[in-house]
Amino acid sequence: MTVGNFCNREIIVAGRDSSIKEIAKLMRHHHVGDVVIVSGEGNKAKPIGILTDRDIVVELIACDVELESVAAGDVMSYELVTAKEDDSIWDTLQRMRARGIRRVVVVNDQGKLEGVLAVDDLLELFAEELNLLAKIPFREQLIETAIRS
């Protein structure tokens, strides 16, 4: 299983000069918890950072920072952790755990933005897989019962 198969490709982006209020409105409008900060536009956009709803609350609002005095580029995570589309889910999850991050930006071989993989996406994937795994013994019992009948 690769990151490219499970990442969310409906990505919300903004420039580093975007205001925090603009970012918050984007998050609300699109029902997302992160905005990828990019340089360039369209298919030339390269991810340079990420700004999460948690960043806004913990780093700005909780610290009484005047939201009008900062832009996305001032607050975004600069040590952007990325994964390539063909990276394995397991390896990417290990990097996320080691770095203590909930989201990783997915890029292609040219470093262009392709998606975002979040812990929530992985939880959904693993829950589905565990559900299938849990059904194996019951299916086995049904088959055994059918054979005996």
C-alpha positions as CSV (number, residue, x, y, z in Angstrom):
1,M,0.0,0.0,0.0
2,T,1.4,3.4,-1.0
3,V,0.7,6.9,0.2
4,G,-0.5,7.9,-3.2
5,N,-3.4,5.4,-3.0
6,F,-4.8,6.8,0.2
7,C,-3.9,10.5,0.4
8,N,-6.5,13.1,0.0
9,R,-6.0,14.9,-3.3
10,E,-8.5,17.6,-2.7
11,I,-6.0,20.0,-1.2
12,I,-6.6,23.6,-0.1
13,V,-3.7,25.8,-0.8
14,A,-2.7,29.4,-0.1
15,G,0.3,31.6,-0.5
16,R,2.7,32.6,2.3
17,D,1.3,36.2,2.3
18,S,-2.3,35.0,3.0
19,S,-3.8,36.4,6.2
20,I,-4.7,34.1,9.1
21,K,-8.3,35.2,8.7
22,E,-8.2,34.1,5.0
23,I,-6.7,30.8,6.0
24,A,-9.4,30.3,8.7
25,K,-12.1,31.1,6.3
26,L,-10.7,28.6,3.8
27,M,-10.6,25.9,6.5
28,R,-14.2,26.6,7.5
29,H,-15.5,26.8,3.9
30,H,-13.9,23.5,2.8
31,H,-14.3,21.8,6.2
32,V,-10.6,21.0,6.5
33,G,-8.1,21.3,9.3
34,D,-5.1,22.3,7.2
35,V,-4.0,24.5,4.4
36,V,-0.9,23.8,2.4
37,I,1.2,26.9,1.9
38,V,2.7,26.9,-1.6
39,S,5.0,29.0,-3.8
40,G,4.0,29.2,-7.4
41,E,0.6,28.6,-8.9
42,G,-1.3,25.8,-10.7
43,N,0.8,22.8,-11.7
44,K,3.9,24.7,-10.7
45,A,2.9,25.0,-7.1
46,K,5.5,23.6,-4.7
47,P,4.6,23.1,-1.0
48,I,6.7,25.1,1.3
49,G,4.7,24.7,4.6
50,I,1.5,23.7,6.2
51,L,-0.8,25.6,8.5
52,T,-3.3,23.7,10.7
53,D,-6.2,24.7,12.7
54,R,-4.3,23.7,15.8
55,D,-1.4,26.0,14.8
56,I,-3.8,28.9,14.7
57,V,-5.4,28.1,18.1
58,V,-2.2,27.1,20.0
59,E,0.3,29.4,18.5
60,L,-1.8,32.5,17.9
61,I,-5.1,32.7,19.7
62,A,-3.9,31.1,22.9
63,C,-0.9,33.5,22.9
64,D,-3.1,36.6,22.3
65,V,-1.3,37.3,19.0
66,E,-3.0,40.0,16.9
67,L,-4.2,37.9,13.9
68,E,-3.9,40.9,11.6
69,S,-0.2,41.2,12.5
70,V,0.9,37.9,11.0
71,A,0.6,36.0,7.7
72,A,0.5,32.4,6.9
73,G,4.2,32.4,6.1
74,D,5.0,33.6,9.7
75,V,3.2,30.7,11.4
76,M,3.4,27.8,9.0
77,S,5.4,24.7,9.7
78,Y,8.7,25.3,8.0
79,E,10.2,21.9,8.5
80,L,7.7,20.4,6.1
81,V,7.6,16.6,6.2
82,T,6.7,15.2,2.8
83,A,6.2,11.7,1.4
84,K,6.4,10.7,-2.2
85,E,3.3,9.1,-3.8
86,D,5.1,5.7,-4.0
87,D,6.3,5.7,-0.4
88,S,4.8,2.9,1.7
89,I,2.1,3.6,4.2
90,W,4.1,1.9,6.9
91,D,7.3,3.9,6.4
92,T,5.3,7.1,6.2
93,L,3.5,6.3,9.4
94,Q,6.8,5.6,11.2
95,R,8.1,9.1,10.0
96,M,4.9,10.8,11.2
97,R,5.1,9.1,14.6
98,A,8.8,9.9,15.0
99,R,8.1,13.6,14.2
100,G,4.9,13.8,16.2
101,I,2.9,15.0,13.2
102,R,-0.7,14.2,12.2
103,R,-0.4,15.2,8.5
104,V,2.2,14.7,5.8
105,V,2.2,16.5,2.5
106,V,2.4,14.2,-0.5
107,V,4.6,15.2,-3.5
108,N,5.4,13.7,-6.8
109,D,9.0,13.0,-8.1
110,Q,9.3,16.6,-9.2
111,G,8.4,17.9,-5.7
112,K,5.0,19.2,-6.8
113,L,2.0,18.9,-4.5
114,E,-0.2,15.9,-4.9
115,G,-2.1,15.5,-1.7
116,V,-2.1,15.3,2.1
117,L,-2.1,12.1,4.2
118,A,-3.6,12.6,7.6
119,V,-3.8,10.3,10.7
120,D,-7.6,10.3,10.2
121,D,-7.1,8.8,6.7
122,L,-4.9,6.1,8.2
123,L,-7.3,5.4,11.0
124,E,-10.1,4.9,8.5
125,L,-8.0,2.6,6.4
126,F,-6.8,0.5,9.3
127,A,-10.3,0.3,10.8
128,E,-11.6,-1.1,7.5
129,E,-8.7,-3.6,7.3
130,L,-9.3,-4.7,10.9
131,N,-13.0,-5.1,10.3
132,L,-12.2,-7.4,7.4
133,L,-9.7,-9.3,9.5
134,A,-12.2,-9.7,12.3
135,K,-14.7,-11.3,9.9
136,I,-12.4,-14.1,8.8
137,P,-13.2,-16.5,11.7
138,F,-16.9,-16.0,11.3
139,R,-16.7,-16.7,7.6
140,E,-14.7,-19.8,8.3
141,Q,-17.4,-21.0,10.7
142,L,-20.1,-20.4,8.1
143,I,-18.1,-22.5,5.5
144,E,-17.6,-25.3,8.1
145,T,-21.3,-25.3,8.9
146,A,-22.2,-25.4,5.3
147,I,-19.9,-28.3,4.6
148,R,-21.3,-30.3,7.5
149,S,-24.9,-29.8,6.3
